């Protein structure tokens, strides 16, 4: 089974990609387009140009994009967790405490998604839990 580390442009670096290769993961990551020369009609438009890179050279362009789009769920988790669960407000420095906090945060997010016993949207579950408090 092939495993991928899907990352945004903050983590698409040689050092990070090398560390994942050593652990048996391929990387698919976005590149910062402000480092690339834009075509004339795209200059200044941040949504006009997206560039991706992969350590798996056997992937077609379509396979690379199809795999990378699975990252969207990760982006939603972060947006919801920061916006509603204050993920970006923690002030811990010790690794063990940060790991515990992430575990609790992930559990709360999961509970919001299954509050009714079945999968629902995060927003539905979050609204329900807000009413219970």
Secondary structure by P-SEA (a helix, b strand, c coil): cccccccccccccaaaaaaaaaabbbbbbbccccccccccccccccccbbbbbbccccccaaaaaaaaacaaaaaaaaaaaaacccccccccccaaaaaaaaaaaaaaaaaaaccccccccaaaaaaaaaaac
